[in-house]
Amino acid sequence: MKCILWLLIVLCTCLLSFECAASTAGLETVDDEELMNLFRNEKYVVVLFTKKDCEECDKYENELIHLREDLVDTLNAWVVKAHNSQLVRLYNPSKEPALVFFRHGVPLLYDGPLDDELILHTFTSNKEPNVKELSDENFEHLTQASSGATTGDWFIMFYSTECVDCQRLQARWEAVGAKLKSRMNVARVNKQTTGAVTGRRFNVRDVPSFIFFRQGKMYRYNIPKYDVASFAAFASDWYKNARMEIVPVPKSPFDDFTQMIADALRDNPVIWKVGSVLFGILTIYTIIKQLQSKKKTATKKVKKSK
């Protein structure tokens, strides 16, 4: 009997030791290829981007180790570490340490203090992407921008597929959406493709560009800071210091076509110069033809008078 009791004690001690070791074990380290596979195949992935000799990175890892079990239980998420990853530049301008939560591959940069309860709350309350994708087809219907914004305020990023800076903003823009989602809508428009007409409507020339829409008025974000705190502060209150513009109504197809030509000429000065030269040549040719026609008419009148 004593032997059985002793075995049970030993077994319980081993189990406790195993659980303790598991809870203090470091995060699983993955390379960039393994990370991309996780994004493609897993619904939720929490990634800590770290680098060598980084004390702050160690603090983040220790916090995440204690939080790992809760993240697995509540989200069924993979919790991993990427060391010296080339991908970190896509998600955080200040690089390591960076804590990013991927939902179906869509990144959300954690931008709060190093607090396990706040990290867990942020991730569990943002299991789906917050940023809406708008296009020419649904922009006015969803935003009601020119009619007084009856669907609420909208903070919108205009981007293009080829813009590298825009790609690097995705995780931060999702963080802005998470921070402001109880107060307003956060969205984006692809100025290059599905939102070209909308981009011309608001005279958006460069990307990324940001416009805050509120009650039929619009405010352009012209601050050279692209961090989450600055974006959130602008949409919350600082927009009052920006120049107010009345939201223009949607353009007619003819007006939009005219604007498209004007933009093409402005963005391609060579075309404008060639066009000006051709127009000048055509004007001179027309004047010469008119003078020749008048000369012939005058010659005929002289002959008839004789």
C-alpha positions, 0 to 999 in steps of 0.5 A: 500500500505504501509502495502504491502511495509512493508511486502516486506521489512520484507521478504527481510530482513528475506531472507538476514538474512537466507542466511547470517546465512547459509553462516556462519553456521558450516560444517555438521559433519559426523561420519566414517560410514556416511563418508564411505557411502558418498564415496560409493554413491557420486561422489565428497566429500570434507572432513575436518578432525578436532580434539578438541581444534585445532585452525588451524582446526578452520581456515580451517573450516572458509575458507571452509565455505566461499568456500562451495557454490562454491564447490557445484555449480562447483562440486556438491560436498558434503562438510562435517567435520569429527571430531576425525575420525579414518580414517584420519590416512589413508590420512595424516600422520600429522593428523588433520587438513587434507583437502581431496577431494574424487573422486569416493572414490579416495582421494586427499590430499590438500597440499597447503596454506590455500587459498580459490582460490587455494583450489577451483582451485586444486579440480576443475582441479583434478576431476578425479584421476591423478595416472595411474595404470600400470601392467605387461601387459601394463607397457612397452607399456605405459612407453617405459621405456627401449627405451628412454621414448618417452611417457615422464617421469614417477614417479612410486610407487611400492606397495602391497595390504597388505601394510598398509603404501602403503594404507596410501600413496594413498592420498599423491601420488594423490597429487603428481600426481596433482602437477606434471601432467603438467610435467610428468606421475605419476603411481603405480604398484602392485608388489604383483599381476598384477605387479609382473614381473615388480617388479622383472625386476627392483629388487624391494624388499620392498614396498612402493618403488619409481622409477623415469624413464627418457630417458632410465635411472632410479633413485631410491627414497631412501629418508626417507621422504614421504611428497608431497613436497619431492616427487615433488622436487625429480622428478623435479630436485633432482633425479640428485643427486641419482645414475643413472641406465640404465633401463633393458629390459623386462626379458624373461619368463625363466629369470623371472622364475629364478629370481622368484626362487632366490627371493623366496630363498632370502626372505625365508632363511629357504628354502635356508638352507633346500635346501642346506642340501638336496643338500649336502645329495644328493651330498654325496649320489651320491659320495658314489654311484659312489665309490661303483660302481667303487669298484664293477667294480674293483672287477669284473676286478680282478675276470676276470684276475684270 
